[in-house]
Amino acid sequence: MTKDLQQKLSHFQLDGENAGLLREVGELLKPELDAVLTAFYKRAQANPDTAAFFDGPERMEYARNAQKKHWTRLLSGEFDTEYMASVDRIGRTHARIDLPLDTYMSAYSLATTDLVAALFKRIPRRKRSRLAIMVGVLTRAFALDIERVVETTFRILAEEQTAAFGHIDTAIEKLAQGDLTHVIPGPDSSDYPKRFDDVRRKLNGATENLRETMTQVTGTMSNLVKIIEEVSAAADDLSERTANQAASLEETAAAVHELTENVASSAKNTQEANQVAATASQTALEGARTVEEASGAMTRIQTSSDQITRIIGLIDDIAFQTNLLALNAGVEAARAGSAGSGFAVVAEEVRVLAGNASDAARQITELVSNSSKEVTSGVDLIDNAGRNLKAIVESFEKVSGLSAAIAAASSEQSTALSEVNSAVSQMDSVTQQNAAMVEQTTAAASIMRQNATEVAAALAGLKIGGTVAQRTPRPTAQSQAA
């Protein structure tokens, strides 16, 4: 007998004389055990919850016989090794079939009641004074039996739990070490308790799902690292090209701005040239009118010259007639002799004057003739000048029209270039912003590549078995339960 059992017997007051009293109660109850067990198993069979623990009548009969042997050992008061082995078997059976504690204790309490009633019936009247003591010993014995069986059941459950936790702890430790290939063995191939097999299956299933997931994640991360490297390289190239484009566009913007200023200046100069052309056209038109007036004046001068020529011709005729008259007078004076000498002198003077007048008339006629020729030439020249000035005026009008058209076109070009300059400036601003965003994208891609590389390195430390990038189907609930 173990020291623990001795202490239990002492606590329940089933040692010493009480052990002998228990043997005496056992002798009195032997004839009643079959009746009590019959009632015990009838109640078990009538209750669906307890009946479910028996496969059939044969199994219940086997349990009845085993229970009778156990009660007989209990009521013998020996509490020897054989009794303890029986308690251990019952406790293990209760743990194995997962018998609820309340079901066990309620059934035992009813059986104890039946045994107490049978004890009342079996004790002679002369021993009724000891009935209370006997009932006490009987109830304490059954209480000890319940405690021993329950303690054994709890110990078995604790052992099973310890075994299960040992396997689970190993599996979790393997997970912590990155080993996703570890599988908790089943009850048929290890000491893992069947009671916790559902936990084993779920943990194995979760590990398998995690392994499959990490296999896929590892493959995905490998591809992702490659993609990120390509994206990063493309971002670097895009950043360089965007920077070059931004620089080129900035130069273009400066050139367009300078061109806009030049076109605006040209438009202004064209406007001024148009105004100068208009002024020149007006001046040429006025010159043409002046030439026309000069031509008219020259025509009038020529007319006056013609009139002078006619007058001088008349004077020349008068001088000629005067000269003839003077000659005639001289002839007559000569005829008159000395009486006509004075008149002859006068006639001679008149003739001389007439000759002078005729010479003067000829000179004037020559001068007027030359002047008339010059005037005629001047008129022709002025007419030519007038025609030329008219052509010049027409050319100036065309030039003025073309200048106006050029000025309008230059103004439109200046406006269009201003809009182009504004658009190019806006494009330059947007390109600068795009360049900044590309730089940010490049930096983000670099960080993402670094993070992905770190994740891939961490995943590389996992033991998952098989090809990393290979995708395998997830196990079904049925396969997980295996």
The 8 nearest C-alpha neighbors of each residue, nearest first, counted from 0:
[[1, 79, 4, 2, 5, 80, 78, 3],
 [2, 0, 4, 3, 5, 6, 80, 79],
 [1, 3, 5, 4, 6, 0, 7, 8],
 [2, 4, 6, 1, 5, 7, 0, 8],
 [5, 3, 7, 1, 6, 2, 8, 0],
 [4, 6, 2, 8, 7, 3, 9, 1],
 [5, 7, 9, 3, 4, 8, 10, 2],
 [6, 8, 4, 10, 9, 5, 11, 3],
 [9, 7, 13, 5, 11, 10, 6, 14],
 [8, 10, 12, 6, 7, 11, 14, 5],
 [11, 9, 7, 8, 12, 6, 13, 5],
 [10, 12, 8, 9, 13, 7, 139, 143],
 [13, 11, 9, 10, 14, 8, 17, 139],
 [14, 12, 8, 17, 18, 11, 9, 15],
 [13, 15, 18, 17, 8, 12, 9, 16],
 [14, 16, 17, 18, 13, 19, 12, 9],
 [17, 15, 19, 18, 20, 14, 13, 21],
 [16, 18, 20, 13, 19, 15, 14, 21],
 [17, 19, 14, 21, 76, 13, 16, 20],
 [20, 18, 22, 16, 17, 21, 23, 76],
 [19, 21, 17, 23, 22, 18, 16, 24],
 [22, 20, 24, 18, 23, 19, 76, 74],
 [23, 21, 75, 25, 19, 76, 20, 24],
 [22, 24, 20, 26, 21, 25, 19, 27],
 [25, 23, 21, 27, 22, 26, 28, 20],
 [24, 26, 74, 22, 28, 23, 27, 29],
 [27, 25, 23, 24, 29, 28, 22, 74],
 [26, 28, 24, 25, 29, 121, 23, 118],
 [29, 27, 25, 31, 30, 26, 24, 32],
 [28, 30, 31, 26, 32, 27, 25, 71],
 [29, 31, 28, 32, 33, 27, 26, 34],
 [32, 30, 28, 29, 34, 33, 35, 117],
 [31, 33, 35, 29, 34, 30, 36, 28],
 [34, 32, 36, 35, 31, 37, 30, 67],
 [33, 35, 37, 31, 36, 32, 38, 30],
 [34, 36, 32, 38, 37, 33, 39, 113],
 [37, 35, 39, 33, 38, 34, 32, 40],
 [38, 36, 34, 39, 40, 35, 33, 41],
 [37, 39, 41, 35, 36, 40, 42, 34],
 [40, 38, 36, 37, 42, 41, 35, 110],
 [41, 39, 43, 42, 37, 38, 44, 36],
 [42, 40, 38, 44, 43, 39, 37, 45],
 [41, 43, 45, 40, 44, 39, 38, 46],
 [44, 42, 40, 49, 46, 41, 45, 50],
 [43, 45, 50, 41, 42, 46, 40, 49],
 [44, 46, 42, 43, 41, 47, 50, 49],
 [45, 47, 43, 44, 48, 49, 50, 42],
 [48, 46, 50, 49, 51, 45, 44, 43],
 [47, 49, 46, 51, 50, 52, 43, 102],
 [48, 50, 51, 43, 46, 47, 52, 44],
 [51, 49, 44, 47, 52, 48, 53, 43],
 [50, 52, 49, 53, 48, 47, 54, 44],
 [51, 53, 50, 49, 54, 96, 48, 98],
 [54, 52, 55, 51, 50, 58, 59, 56],
 [53, 55, 58, 52, 51, 56, 59, 57],
 [54, 56, 58, 53, 57, 59, 50, 60],
 [57, 55, 59, 58, 60, 54, 53, 61],
 [58, 56, 60, 59, 55, 61, 54, 62],
 [57, 59, 61, 60, 55, 56, 53, 54],
 [58, 60, 62, 56, 61, 57, 53, 63],
 [61, 59, 63, 57, 62, 58, 56, 64],
 [60, 62, 58, 64, 59, 63, 57, 65],
 [61, 63, 59, 65, 60, 64, 66, 58],
 [64, 62, 60, 66, 61, 65, 59, 67],
 [65, 63, 67, 61, 66, 62, 60, 68],
 [64, 66, 62, 68, 67, 63, 69, 61],
 [65, 67, 69, 63, 64, 68, 62, 70],
 [68, 66, 64, 70, 69, 65, 71, 63],
 [69, 67, 71, 65, 66, 70, 72, 64],
 [68, 70, 66, 72, 71, 67, 73, 65],
 [71, 69, 73, 67, 72, 68, 74, 66],
 [70, 72, 68, 74, 69, 73, 67, 75],
 [73, 71, 75, 69, 70, 74, 82, 68],
 [72, 74, 70, 71, 75, 76, 69, 78],
 [75, 73, 25, 71, 76, 72, 22, 70],
 [74, 76, 22, 72, 73, 77, 25, 71],
 [77, 75, 18, 74, 22, 21, 78, 73],
 [76, 78, 79, 75, 72, 73, 18, 82],
 [79, 77, 82, 76, 73, 83, 80, 72],
 [78, 80, 77, 82, 81, 0, 83, 76],
 [81, 79, 83, 82, 84, 78, 0, 85],
 [80, 82, 84, 79, 83, 85, 78, 72],
 [83, 81, 85, 79, 80, 84, 78, 72],
 [82, 84, 86, 80, 85, 81, 87, 79],
 [85, 83, 87, 81, 82, 86, 80, 88],
 [84, 86, 82, 88, 83, 87, 89, 81],
 [87, 85, 83, 89, 84, 88, 148, 90],
 [86, 88, 84, 90, 85, 89, 91, 151],
 [89, 87, 85, 91, 86, 90, 92, 84],
 [90, 88, 92, 86, 91, 87, 93, 85],
 [89, 91, 152, 148, 151, 87, 93, 92],
 [92, 90, 94, 88, 93, 89, 152, 95],
 [93, 91, 95, 89, 94, 90, 88, 96],
 [92, 94, 98, 90, 96, 91, 95, 97],
 [95, 93, 97, 91, 152, 92, 96, 90],
 [94, 96, 92, 97, 93, 91, 194, 98],
 [95, 97, 93, 98, 94, 92, 52, 91],
 [98, 96, 94, 95, 93, 99, 92, 194],
 [97, 99, 93, 96, 100, 94, 103, 102],
 [100, 98, 102, 101, 97, 103, 93, 104],
 [101, 99, 103, 102, 104, 98, 149, 105],
 [100, 102, 104, 103, 99, 105, 106, 98],
 [103, 101, 99, 105, 100, 104, 106, 98],
 [104, 102, 100, 106, 101, 105, 107, 99],
 [105, 103, 107, 101, 106, 102, 108, 100],
 [104, 106, 108, 102, 107, 103, 101, 109],
 [105, 107, 109, 103, 104, 108, 102, 110],
 [108, 106, 110, 104, 109, 105, 111, 103],
 [107, 109, 111, 105, 110, 106, 104, 112],
 [110, 108, 112, 106, 111, 107, 113, 105],
 [109, 111, 107, 113, 112, 108, 114, 39],
 [112, 110, 108, 114, 109, 113, 107, 115],
 [113, 111, 109, 115, 110, 114, 108, 116],
 [112, 114, 110, 116, 111, 115, 35, 117],
 [113, 115, 117, 111, 116, 112, 118, 110],
 [114, 116, 118, 112, 117, 113, 111, 119],
 [117, 115, 113, 119, 118, 114, 112, 120],
 [118, 116, 114, 120, 119, 115, 121, 113],
 [119, 117, 115, 121, 120, 116, 114, 122],
 [120, 118, 116, 117, 121, 122, 115, 130],
 [119, 121, 117, 118, 122, 116, 123, 115],
 [120, 122, 118, 119, 117, 27, 123, 28],
 [123, 121, 119, 120, 118, 126, 124, 127],
 [124, 122, 125, 126, 121, 127, 120, 119],
 [125, 123, 127, 126, 122, 128, 121, 119],
 [124, 126, 123, 127, 128, 122, 129, 130],
 [127, 125, 124, 128, 123, 129, 122, 130],
 [128, 126, 130, 124, 129, 125, 122, 123],
 [127, 129, 126, 130, 131, 125, 124, 132],
 [130, 128, 127, 132, 131, 126, 133, 134],
 [129, 131, 127, 133, 132, 128, 134, 126],
 [132, 130, 134, 133, 129, 135, 128, 127],
 [131, 133, 135, 129, 130, 134, 136, 128],
 [134, 132, 130, 136, 135, 131, 137, 129],
 [135, 133, 137, 131, 136, 132, 130, 138],
 [136, 134, 132, 138, 133, 137, 139, 131],
 [135, 137, 133, 139, 134, 138, 140, 21],
 [138, 136, 134, 140, 135, 139, 133, 141],
 [139, 137, 141, 135, 140, 136, 142, 134],
 [138, 140, 142, 136, 141, 137, 135, 143],
 [141, 139, 143, 137, 142, 138, 136, 144],
 [140, 142, 144, 138, 143, 139, 145, 137],
 [141, 143, 139, 145, 140, 144, 138, 146],
 [144, 142, 146, 140, 141, 145, 147, 139],
 [145, 143, 141, 147, 142, 146, 148, 140],
 [144, 146, 142, 148, 143, 147, 149, 141],
 [145, 147, 143, 149, 144, 148, 150, 142],
 [148, 146, 150, 144, 145, 149, 143, 151],
 [149, 147, 90, 151, 145, 150, 86, 146],
 [150, 148, 152, 146, 151, 147, 145, 153],
 [149, 151, 147, 153, 152, 148, 146, 154],
 [152, 150, 154, 90, 148, 149, 153, 87],
 [153, 151, 90, 149, 155, 94, 154, 150],
 [154, 152, 156, 150, 155, 151, 157, 149],
 [153, 155, 157, 151, 156, 152, 150, 158],
 [156, 154, 158, 152, 157, 153, 159, 151],
 [157, 155, 153, 159, 154, 158, 160, 152],
 [156, 158, 160, 154, 155, 159, 153, 161],
 [159, 157, 155, 161, 160, 156, 154, 162],
 [160, 158, 162, 156, 161, 157, 192, 163],
 [159, 161, 157, 163, 158, 162, 164, 156],
 [162, 160, 158, 164, 159, 163, 157, 165],
 [161, 163, 165, 159, 160, 164, 191, 158],
 [164, 162, 160, 166, 165, 161, 191, 159],
 [163, 165, 167, 161, 166, 162, 168, 160],
 [166, 164, 162, 168, 163, 167, 161, 169],
 [165, 167, 169, 163, 164, 168, 170, 183],
 [168, 166, 164, 170, 169, 165, 171, 163],
 [167, 169, 165, 171, 170, 166, 164, 172],
 [170, 168, 172, 166, 167, 171, 173, 165],
 [169, 171, 167, 173, 168, 172, 166, 174],
 [172, 170, 174, 168, 173, 169, 167, 175],
 [171, 173, 175, 169, 174, 170, 168, 176],
 [174, 172, 176, 178, 170, 171, 175, 169],
 [175, 173, 171, 177, 178, 176, 172, 179],
 [174, 176, 172, 173, 177, 171, 178, 170],
 [177, 175, 173, 174, 178, 172, 461, 171],
 [176, 178, 461, 174, 175, 462, 179, 173],
 [179, 177, 462, 173, 174, 180, 176, 461],
 [178, 180, 463, 210, 462, 181, 174, 177],
 [181, 179, 178, 463, 182, 464, 462, 210],
 [180, 182, 179, 170, 178, 183, 173, 174],
 [183, 181, 203, 184, 180, 170, 206, 179],
 [182, 184, 166, 199, 203, 185, 170, 181],
 [185, 183, 189, 182, 188, 186, 191, 187],
 [184, 186, 187, 188, 189, 191, 183, 196],
 [187, 185, 191, 189, 193, 188, 192, 190],
 [186, 188, 185, 189, 190, 184, 191, 193],
 [187, 189, 186, 185, 184, 190, 191, 183],
 [190, 188, 186, 191, 187, 184, 185, 192],
 [191, 189, 186, 192, 162, 188, 187, 185],
 [190, 192, 186, 189, 163, 162, 185, 193],
 [193, 191, 194, 159, 186, 195, 190, 163],
 [192, 194, 196, 195, 186, 191, 185, 197],
 [195, 193, 192, 196, 197, 95, 159, 97],
 [196, 194, 198, 193, 197, 192, 199, 163],
 [195, 197, 193, 199, 198, 194, 200, 192],
 [196, 198, 200, 199, 195, 201, 194, 480],
 [197, 199, 201, 196, 195, 200, 202, 203],
 [200, 198, 196, 202, 197, 201, 203, 183],
 [201, 199, 203, 197, 480, 198, 202, 204],
 [200, 202, 204, 198, 203, 199, 205, 197],
 [201, 203, 205, 199, 204, 200, 206, 198],
 [204, 202, 206, 200, 205, 201, 182, 199],
 [205, 203, 201, 479, 207, 202, 206, 200],
 [204, 206, 202, 208, 207, 203, 201, 209],
 [207, 205, 209, 203, 204, 208, 210, 202],
 [206, 208, 210, 204, 209, 205, 203, 211],
 [209, 207, 205, 211, 210, 206, 212, 204],
 [208, 210, 212, 206, 207, 211, 213, 205],
 [209, 211, 207, 213, 208, 212, 179, 463],
 [212, 210, 214, 208, 209, 213, 207, 215],
 [213, 211, 209, 215, 214, 210, 216, 208],
 [212, 214, 216, 210, 215, 211, 217, 209],
 [215, 213, 211, 217, 467, 212, 216, 210],
 [214, 216, 212, 218, 213, 217, 470, 219],
 [215, 217, 213, 219, 218, 214, 220, 212],
 [218, 216, 220, 214, 219, 215, 213, 467],
 [468, 217, 219, 221, 215, 216, 220, 467],
 [218, 220, 216, 222, 221, 217, 223, 215],
 [221, 219, 223, 217, 222, 218, 216, 224],
 [222, 220, 218, 224, 219, 223, 217, 225],
 [221, 223, 219, 225, 220, 224, 226, 218],
 [222, 224, 220, 226, 225, 221, 219, 227],
 [223, 225, 227, 221, 226, 222, 220, 451],
 [226, 224, 228, 222, 223, 227, 229, 221],
 [225, 227, 223, 229, 228, 224, 230, 222],
 [228, 226, 230, 224, 229, 225, 448, 231],
 [227, 229, 231, 225, 226, 230, 224, 232],
 [228, 230, 226, 232, 227, 231, 233, 225],
 [231, 229, 227, 233, 228, 232, 234, 226],
 [230, 232, 234, 228, 444, 229, 233, 227],
 [233, 231, 235, 229, 234, 230, 228, 236],
 [232, 234, 230, 236, 231, 235, 237, 229],
 [235, 233, 237, 231, 441, 232, 236, 238],
 [234, 236, 238, 232, 233, 237, 231, 441],
 [237, 235, 233, 239, 238, 234, 240, 232],
 [238, 236, 234, 240, 235, 239, 241, 233],
 [237, 239, 235, 241, 236, 240, 437, 234],
 [240, 238, 242, 236, 237, 241, 243, 235],
 [239, 241, 243, 237, 242, 238, 244, 236],
 [242, 240, 244, 238, 243, 239, 434, 237],
 [241, 243, 245, 239, 240, 244, 238, 434],
 [244, 242, 240, 246, 245, 241, 247, 239],
 [245, 243, 241, 247, 242, 246, 248, 240],
 [244, 246, 242, 248, 243, 247, 430, 241],
 [245, 247, 249, 243, 244, 248, 242, 250],
 [248, 246, 244, 250, 249, 245, 251, 243],
 [247, 249, 251, 245, 250, 246, 244, 252],
 [248, 250, 252, 246, 247, 251, 245, 427],
 [249, 251, 253, 247, 248, 252, 254, 246],
 [252, 250, 248, 254, 249, 253, 255, 247],
 [251, 253, 249, 255, 250, 254, 423, 248],
 [252, 254, 256, 250, 251, 255, 257, 249],
 [255, 253, 251, 257, 256, 252, 258, 250],
 [256, 254, 258, 252, 257, 253, 420, 259],
 [255, 257, 259, 253, 254, 258, 420, 252],
 [256, 258, 254, 260, 259, 255, 261, 253],
 [259, 257, 255, 261, 260, 256, 262, 254],
 [260, 258, 256, 262, 257, 261, 416, 255],
 [259, 261, 263, 257, 258, 262, 264, 256],
 [262, 260, 258, 264, 263, 259, 265, 257],
 [263, 261, 265, 259, 264, 260, 413, 266],
 [262, 264, 266, 260, 413, 261, 265, 259],
 [265, 263, 261, 267, 262, 266, 260, 268],
 [266, 264, 262, 268, 267, 263, 269, 261],
 [265, 267, 409, 269, 263, 264, 268, 410],
 [266, 268, 264, 270, 265, 269, 263, 271],
 [269, 267, 265, 271, 270, 266, 272, 264],
 [270, 268, 272, 266, 406, 271, 267, 265],
 [269, 271, 273, 267, 268, 406, 272, 266],
 [270, 272, 268, 274, 273, 269, 275, 267],
 [273, 271, 269, 275, 274, 270, 276, 268],
 [274, 272, 402, 270, 276, 271, 275, 403],
 [273, 275, 271, 277, 272, 276, 278, 270],
 [276, 274, 272, 278, 277, 273, 279, 271],
 [277, 275, 279, 273, 399, 278, 274, 280],
 [276, 278, 280, 274, 275, 279, 399, 273],
 [277, 279, 275, 281, 280, 276, 282, 274],
 [280, 278, 282, 276, 281, 277, 283, 275],
 [281, 279, 395, 277, 283, 278, 282, 392],
 [280, 282, 284, 278, 279, 283, 277, 285],
 [283, 281, 279, 285, 284, 280, 286, 278],
 [284, 282, 286, 280, 285, 281, 392, 279],
 [285, 283, 281, 287, 286, 282, 392, 280],
 [284, 286, 288, 282, 287, 283, 289, 281],
 [287, 285, 283, 289, 288, 284, 290, 282],
 [288, 286, 284, 290, 285, 289, 388, 385],
 [287, 289, 291, 285, 286, 290, 292, 284],
 [290, 288, 286, 292, 287, 291, 293, 285],
 [291, 289, 293, 287, 292, 288, 385, 294],
 [290, 292, 294, 288, 289, 293, 287, 295],
 [291, 293, 289, 295, 290, 294, 296, 288],
 [294, 292, 290, 296, 295, 291, 297, 289],
 [293, 295, 291, 297, 292, 296, 378, 381],
 [294, 296, 292, 298, 293, 297, 291, 299],
 [295, 297, 293, 299, 298, 294, 300, 292],
 [296, 298, 300, 294, 299, 295, 378, 293],
 [299, 297, 295, 301, 296, 300, 294, 302],
 [298, 300, 302, 296, 301, 297, 303, 295],
 [301, 299, 297, 303, 302, 298, 304, 296],
 [300, 302, 304, 298, 299, 303, 371, 374],
 [303, 301, 299, 305, 304, 300, 298, 306],
 [302, 304, 306, 300, 305, 301, 307, 299],
 [305, 303, 301, 307, 302, 306, 300, 308],
 [304, 306, 308, 302, 303, 307, 301, 309],
 [305, 307, 303, 309, 304, 308, 310, 302],
 [308, 306, 310, 304, 309, 305, 311, 303],
 [309, 307, 305, 311, 306, 310, 364, 312],
 [308, 310, 312, 306, 307, 311, 313, 305],
 [309, 311, 313, 307, 312, 308, 306, 314],
 [312, 310, 314, 308, 313, 309, 360, 307],
 [313, 311, 315, 309, 310, 314, 308, 316],
 [312, 314, 310, 316, 311, 315, 317, 309],
 [315, 313, 311, 317, 316, 312, 318, 310],
 [316, 314, 312, 318, 357, 313, 317, 360],
 [315, 317, 319, 313, 314, 318, 320, 312],
 [316, 318, 314, 320, 315, 319, 321, 313],
 [319, 317, 353, 321, 315, 316, 357, 320],
 [320, 318, 316, 322, 321, 317, 315, 323],
 [321, 319, 323, 317, 322, 318, 324, 316],
 [320, 322, 318, 324, 319, 323, 317, 353],
 [321, 323, 350, 325, 319, 353, 320, 324],
 [324, 322, 326, 320, 325, 321, 327, 319],
 [323, 325, 321, 327, 322, 326, 328, 320],
 [324, 326, 346, 322, 328, 350, 323, 327],
 [327, 325, 323, 329, 328, 324, 322, 330],
 [326, 328, 324, 330, 329, 325, 323, 331],
 [327, 329, 325, 331, 326, 330, 346, 324],
 [330, 328, 343, 332, 326, 327, 331, 346],
 [329, 331, 327, 333, 328, 332, 326, 334],
 [332, 330, 334, 328, 333, 329, 327, 335],
 [333, 331, 339, 329, 335, 343, 334, 330],
 [334, 332, 330, 336, 335, 331, 329, 339],
 [335, 333, 331, 332, 336, 330, 339, 329],
 [334, 336, 332, 339, 333, 338, 331, 337],
 [337, 335, 333, 334, 338, 339, 332, 340],
 [336, 338, 340, 339, 335, 333, 341, 332],
 [337, 339, 336, 340, 335, 341, 332, 342],
 [338, 340, 332, 335, 342, 337, 336, 341],
 [341, 339, 343, 337, 342, 338, 332, 344],
 [342, 340, 344, 343, 339, 345, 338, 337],
 [341, 343, 345, 339, 340, 344, 346, 332],
 [344, 342, 346, 340, 329, 332, 341, 345],
 [343, 345, 347, 341, 342, 346, 348, 340],
 [346, 344, 348, 342, 347, 343, 349, 341],
 [345, 347, 325, 343, 349, 344, 348, 329],
 [348, 346, 350, 344, 345, 349, 343, 351],
 [349, 347, 351, 345, 350, 346, 352, 344],
 [348, 350, 346, 352, 347, 351, 353, 325],
 [351, 349, 322, 353, 347, 325, 348, 352],
 [350, 352, 348, 354, 349, 353, 347, 355],
 [353, 351, 355, 349, 354, 350, 356, 348],
 [352, 354, 318, 350, 356, 322, 351, 355],
 [355, 353, 357, 351, 356, 352, 358, 350],
 [354, 356, 352, 358, 357, 353, 359, 351],
 [355, 357, 353, 359, 354, 358, 360, 352],
 [356, 358, 360, 354, 315, 355, 318, 359],
 [359, 357, 355, 361, 360, 356, 354, 362],
 [358, 360, 356, 362, 361, 357, 355, 363],
 [359, 361, 357, 363, 358, 362, 315, 311],
 [362, 360, 364, 358, 359, 363, 365, 357],
 [363, 361, 359, 365, 364, 360, 366, 358],
 [362, 364, 366, 360, 365, 361, 367, 359],
 [365, 363, 361, 367, 362, 366, 368, 360],
 [366, 364, 368, 362, 363, 367, 369, 361],
 [365, 367, 363, 369, 368, 364, 370, 362],
 [366, 368, 370, 364, 369, 365, 371, 363],
 [369, 367, 365, 371, 366, 370, 364, 372],
 [368, 370, 372, 366, 371, 367, 365, 373],
 [371, 369, 367, 373, 372, 368, 374, 366],
 [372, 370, 374, 368, 369, 373, 301, 367],
 [371, 373, 375, 369, 370, 374, 376, 368],
 [374, 372, 376, 370, 375, 371, 377, 369],
 [373, 375, 377, 371, 376, 372, 370, 378],
 [374, 376, 372, 378, 373, 377, 371, 379],
 [377, 375, 373, 379, 374, 378, 372, 380],
 [378, 376, 374, 380, 379, 375, 373, 381],
 [377, 379, 375, 381, 380, 376, 294, 297],
 [380, 378, 382, 376, 377, 381, 383, 375],
 [379, 381, 377, 383, 382, 378, 384, 376],
 [380, 382, 384, 378, 383, 379, 294, 385],
 [383, 381, 385, 379, 384, 380, 378, 386],
 [382, 384, 380, 386, 385, 381, 387, 379],
 [385, 383, 381, 387, 382, 386, 388, 380],
 [386, 384, 382, 388, 383, 387, 287, 290],
 [385, 387, 389, 383, 384, 388, 382, 390],
 [388, 386, 384, 390, 389, 385, 391, 383],
 [387, 389, 391, 385, 390, 287, 386, 384],
 [388, 390, 392, 386, 391, 387, 385, 393],
 [391, 389, 387, 393, 388, 392, 394, 386],
 [390, 392, 388, 394, 389, 393, 395, 387],
 [393, 391, 389, 395, 390, 394, 283, 280],
 [392, 394, 396, 390, 391, 395, 389, 397],
 [395, 393, 391, 397, 396, 392, 398, 390],
 [396, 394, 398, 392, 280, 397, 393, 399],
 [395, 397, 399, 393, 394, 398, 392, 400],
 [396, 398, 394, 400, 395, 399, 401, 393],
 [399, 397, 395, 401, 396, 400, 402, 394],
 [398, 400, 396, 402, 276, 397, 401, 277],
 [401, 399, 397, 403, 402, 398, 396, 404],
 [400, 402, 404, 398, 403, 399, 405, 397],
 [403, 401, 405, 273, 399, 404, 400, 406],
 [402, 404, 406, 400, 401, 405, 273, 399],
 [405, 403, 401, 407, 406, 402, 408, 400],
 [406, 404, 402, 408, 407, 403, 409, 401],
 [405, 407, 403, 409, 269, 404, 270, 408],
 [406, 408, 410, 404, 405, 409, 403, 411],
 [409, 407, 405, 411, 410, 406, 412, 404],
 [410, 408, 266, 412, 406, 411, 407, 405],
 [409, 411, 413, 407, 408, 412, 266, 406],
 [410, 412, 408, 414, 413, 409, 415, 407],
 [413, 411, 409, 415, 414, 410, 416, 408],
 [412, 414, 410, 416, 263, 411, 415, 262],
 [413, 415, 417, 411, 412, 416, 410, 418],
 [416, 414, 412, 418, 417, 413, 411, 419],
 [415, 417, 419, 413, 418, 414, 259, 420],
 [418, 416, 420, 414, 415, 419, 413, 421],
 [417, 419, 421, 415, 416, 420, 422, 414],
 [420, 418, 416, 422, 421, 417, 423, 415],
 [419, 421, 417, 423, 418, 422, 416, 256],
 [420, 422, 418, 424, 419, 423, 417, 425],
 [423, 421, 419, 425, 424, 420, 426, 418],
 [424, 422, 426, 420, 425, 421, 252, 419],
 [425, 423, 427, 421, 426, 422, 420, 252],
 [424, 426, 428, 422, 427, 423, 429, 421],
 [427, 425, 423, 429, 424, 428, 430, 422],
 [426, 428, 424, 430, 425, 429, 423, 248],
 [427, 429, 425, 431, 426, 430, 424, 432],
 [430, 428, 432, 426, 431, 427, 433, 425],
 [431, 429, 433, 427, 432, 428, 245, 426],
 [430, 432, 434, 428, 429, 433, 427, 245],
 [431, 433, 429, 435, 430, 434, 436, 428],
 [434, 432, 430, 436, 435, 431, 437, 429],
 [433, 435, 431, 437, 432, 436, 241, 430],
 [434, 436, 432, 438, 433, 437, 431, 439],
 [437, 435, 433, 439, 438, 434, 440, 432],
 [438, 436, 440, 434, 439, 435, 238, 433],
 [437, 439, 441, 435, 436, 440, 238, 442],
 [438, 440, 436, 442, 437, 441, 443, 435],
 [441, 439, 437, 443, 438, 442, 444, 436],
 [440, 442, 438, 444, 234, 439, 443, 437],
 [441, 443, 445, 439, 440, 444, 438, 446],
 [442, 444, 440, 446, 445, 441, 447, 439],
 [445, 443, 447, 441, 231, 442, 446, 448],
 [444, 446, 442, 448, 443, 447, 441, 449],
 [447, 445, 449, 443, 448, 444, 450, 442],
 [446, 448, 444, 450, 449, 445, 451, 443],
 [449, 447, 445, 451, 446, 450, 227, 444],
 [448, 450, 446, 452, 447, 451, 445, 453],
 [451, 449, 447, 453, 452, 448, 446, 454],
 [452, 450, 454, 448, 453, 449, 224, 447],
 [451, 453, 455, 449, 450, 454, 448, 456],
 [452, 454, 456, 450, 451, 455, 457, 449],
 [455, 453, 457, 451, 456, 452, 458, 450],
 [454, 456, 458, 452, 457, 453, 451, 220],
 [455, 457, 453, 459, 454, 458, 452, 460],
 [458, 456, 454, 459, 455, 460, 453, 461],
 [459, 457, 455, 460, 461, 456, 454, 217],
 [458, 460, 456, 457, 461, 455, 217, 462],
 [459, 461, 458, 457, 462, 177, 456, 455],
 [462, 460, 177, 458, 459, 178, 463, 179],
 [463, 461, 178, 179, 177, 464, 460, 180],
 [462, 464, 179, 180, 210, 461, 178, 214],
 [463, 465, 462, 180, 466, 467, 179, 214],
 [466, 464, 467, 463, 469, 214, 468, 462],
 [467, 465, 469, 468, 464, 214, 470, 463],
 [466, 468, 214, 218, 469, 217, 465, 215],
 [218, 467, 469, 466, 215, 214, 217, 470],
 [470, 468, 466, 467, 471, 215, 218, 214],
 [471, 469, 215, 468, 472, 214, 211, 218],
 [470, 472, 469, 473, 211, 215, 214, 474],
 [473, 471, 474, 470, 211, 475, 208, 212],
 [472, 474, 208, 471, 475, 211, 207, 212],
 [475, 473, 478, 479, 472, 476, 208, 204],
 [474, 476, 478, 477, 479, 473, 480, 472],
 [475, 477, 479, 478, 480, 474, 204, 481],
 [476, 478, 480, 475, 479, 481, 474, 200],
 [479, 477, 475, 481, 480, 476, 474, 204],
 [480, 478, 204, 476, 477, 481, 200, 475],
 [479, 481, 200, 477, 478, 476, 201, 204],
 [480, 478, 479, 477, 200, 185, 476, 204]]
